[in-house]
Amino acid sequence: LGNLPEAIACFEQHLGLAQRIGDRQGRINALLNLRNAYLALDDATKASEYHQQQLALAQEILTSSTADNFTKVATMLGLNPIEDFAGVNLSGANLSNTNLKAANLQGATLSCCNLSYANLNSANLAHAILNNADLKLADLSRANLSSACLADANLSNANLRDANLQGADLQNADLRCLMPRANFTEAILTNANLCSAYLQSANLRGANLTDALLQQADLNGADLSHADLSNADLTRVELNDVKVENTQMHNVKGLSTEMKRYLLERGAIADD
């Protein structure tokens, strides 16, 4: 450890020079060396400072017009793509086809990101901001999206099997995808497009589905207790064995008289 203080001084000079002349690779190397040096000295505070600078540089690279492969950029910076990006702002980044299985992205800002075809299986996206994100054909099975903002996001043909979306904001989102056993407890789904969605046995208890499009969706066995489906379009929806205790169904469209009677008998509330 005797040479570390001298090494740190050299690394800091290297960093300053790299910043002055716009040498991105030099900044990358210097920040990585400084972080590792302070970790070797058990100085977690200083190591964290340089870690934050690494993340800021990652954001700069990934959101630029010349952004490279996410995993490659993270590795180049000495960052772990699975563990180091919680709470980071990556708005507008291209993460298409990226393997982020079980990644910790809690609280990350991913607005307008391209996450199409991404592997987010079992990822932690709780409280993440994903408004206007492109998630088409993404694998979000078993992902934690509780309290995430997915307003206006494109999730067409995504896999949300067993995902947790409790309290998520999905206003105006395109949810024409697989969602069996997904948890949408108290989620906001106003104006969401759920046409032909597969929601068999999904938990939509207390969800706000006002003005949602549910034409031809499969809601067999779903729990819609205490949900609000007022003004929703339920044309040709499958509702066998659905739970509708205290479910608000005012002015819904597309229900036959027989189906409406069936739902009222099971506890739904609708206008006469």
Solvent accessible surface area in square Angstrom, and as a share of the most:
residue,aa,sasa,rsa
1,L,149,0.74
2,G,72,0.69
3,N,117,0.60
4,L,33,0.17
5,P,81,0.51
6,E,120,0.54
7,A,29,0.22
8,I,12,0.06
9,A,50,0.39
10,C,80,0.48
11,F,51,0.21
12,E,74,0.33
13,Q,134,0.59
14,H,68,0.30
15,L,16,0.08
16,G,19,0.19
17,L,87,0.43
18,A,1,0.01
19,Q,94,0.42
20,R,179,0.65
21,I,115,0.58
22,G,62,0.59
23,D,55,0.28
24,R,90,0.33
25,Q,87,0.38
26,G,5,0.05
27,R,55,0.20
28,I,2,0.01
29,N,61,0.31
30,A,0,0.00
31,L,3,0.02
32,L,50,0.25
33,N,54,0.28
34,L,0,0.00
35,R,42,0.15
36,N,74,0.38
37,A,6,0.05
38,Y,25,0.09
39,L,89,0.44
40,A,53,0.41
41,L,63,0.31
42,D,131,0.68
43,D,49,0.25
44,A,75,0.58
45,T,96,0.56
46,K,63,0.26
47,A,4,0.03
48,S,54,0.35
49,E,78,0.35
50,Y,16,0.06
51,H,30,0.14
52,Q,103,0.46
53,Q,70,0.31
54,Q,1,0.00
55,L,14,0.07
56,A,60,0.46
57,L,1,0.01
58,A,0,0.00
59,Q,61,0.27
60,E,77,0.34
61,I,7,0.04
62,L,2,0.01
63,T,58,0.34
64,S,38,0.24
65,S,122,0.79
66,T,107,0.62
67,A,35,0.27
68,D,67,0.34
69,N,82,0.42
70,F,2,0.01
71,T,56,0.32
72,K,123,0.52
73,V,1,0.00
74,A,0,0.00
75,T,90,0.52
76,M,71,0.32
77,L,1,0.00
78,G,31,0.30
79,L,8,0.04
80,N,56,0.29
81,P,22,0.14
82,I,56,0.28
83,E,116,0.52
84,D,24,0.13
85,F,1,0.00
86,A,43,0.33
87,G,52,0.50
88,V,13,0.08
89,N,65,0.33
90,L,1,0.00
91,S,41,0.27
92,G,46,0.44
93,A,0,0.00
94,N,89,0.46
95,L,1,0.01
96,S,30,0.20
97,N,110,0.57
98,T,7,0.04
99,N,95,0.49
100,L,0,0.00
101,K,110,0.47
102,A,59,0.46
103,A,0,0.00
104,N,57,0.29
105,L,1,0.01
106,Q,80,0.36
107,G,30,0.29
108,A,0,0.00
109,T,31,0.18
110,L,0,0.00
111,S,17,0.11
112,C,80,0.48
113,C,1,0.00
114,N,52,0.27
115,L,1,0.00
116,S,7,0.04
117,Y,119,0.45
118,A,1,0.01
119,N,45,0.23
120,L,0,0.00
121,N,15,0.08
122,S,49,0.31
123,A,0,0.00
124,N,42,0.22
125,L,1,0.00
126,A,6,0.05
127,H,110,0.49
128,A,0,0.00
129,I,73,0.37
130,L,1,0.00
131,N,39,0.20
132,N,75,0.39
133,A,1,0.01
134,D,35,0.18
135,L,0,0.00
136,K,72,0.30
137,L,78,0.39
138,A,1,0.01
139,D,42,0.22
140,L,1,0.00
141,S,5,0.03
142,R,133,0.49
143,A,1,0.01
144,N,50,0.26
145,L,0,0.00
146,S,23,0.15
147,S,53,0.34
148,A,1,0.01
149,C,37,0.22
150,L,0,0.00
151,A,17,0.13
152,D,70,0.36
153,A,2,0.01
154,N,50,0.25
155,L,0,0.00
156,S,15,0.10
157,N,100,0.51
158,A,1,0.01
159,N,42,0.21
160,L,0,0.00
161,R,78,0.28
162,D,51,0.26
163,A,1,0.01
164,N,48,0.24
165,L,0,0.00
166,Q,79,0.35
167,G,32,0.31
168,A,0,0.00
169,D,31,0.16
170,L,0,0.00
171,Q,65,0.29
172,N,76,0.39
173,A,1,0.00
174,D,27,0.14
175,L,0,0.00
176,R,109,0.40
177,C,9,0.05
178,L,78,0.39
179,M,0,0.00
180,P,3,0.02
181,R,123,0.45
182,A,0,0.00
183,N,37,0.19
184,F,1,0.00
185,T,22,0.13
186,E,113,0.50
187,A,0,0.00
188,I,67,0.34
189,L,1,0.00
190,T,19,0.11
191,N,78,0.40
192,A,0,0.00
193,N,37,0.19
194,L,2,0.01
195,C,28,0.17
196,S,74,0.48
197,A,1,0.01
198,Y,72,0.27
199,L,0,0.00
200,Q,63,0.28
201,S,60,0.39
202,A,1,0.01
203,N,51,0.26
204,L,2,0.01
205,R,99,0.36
206,G,27,0.26
207,A,1,0.01
208,N,54,0.28
209,L,2,0.01
210,T,25,0.14
211,D,65,0.33
212,A,0,0.00
213,L,73,0.36
214,L,1,0.00
215,Q,49,0.22
216,Q,92,0.41
217,A,0,0.00
218,D,21,0.11
219,L,1,0.01
220,N,26,0.13
221,G,32,0.31
222,A,0,0.00
223,D,26,0.13
224,L,0,0.00
225,S,3,0.02
226,H,86,0.38
227,A,0,0.00
228,D,46,0.24
229,L,1,0.00
230,S,14,0.09
231,N,57,0.29
232,A,0,0.00
233,D,23,0.12
234,L,1,0.00
235,T,49,0.29
236,R,176,0.64
237,V,15,0.08
238,E,88,0.39
239,L,2,0.01
240,N,83,0.43
241,D,100,0.52
242,V,0,0.00
243,K,118,0.50
244,V,1,0.01
245,E,96,0.43
246,N,63,0.32
247,T,0,0.00
248,Q,56,0.25
249,M,5,0.02
250,H,49,0.22
251,N,99,0.51
252,V,26,0.15
253,K,108,0.46
254,G,47,0.45
255,L,34,0.17
256,S,65,0.42
257,T,101,0.59
258,E,129,0.58
259,M,48,0.21
260,K,69,0.29
261,R,130,0.47
262,Y,66,0.25
263,L,1,0.01
264,L,77,0.38
265,E,131,0.59
266,R,97,0.35
267,G,29,0.28
268,A,9,0.07
269,I,68,0.35
270,A,19,0.15
271,D,66,0.34
272,D,192,0.99
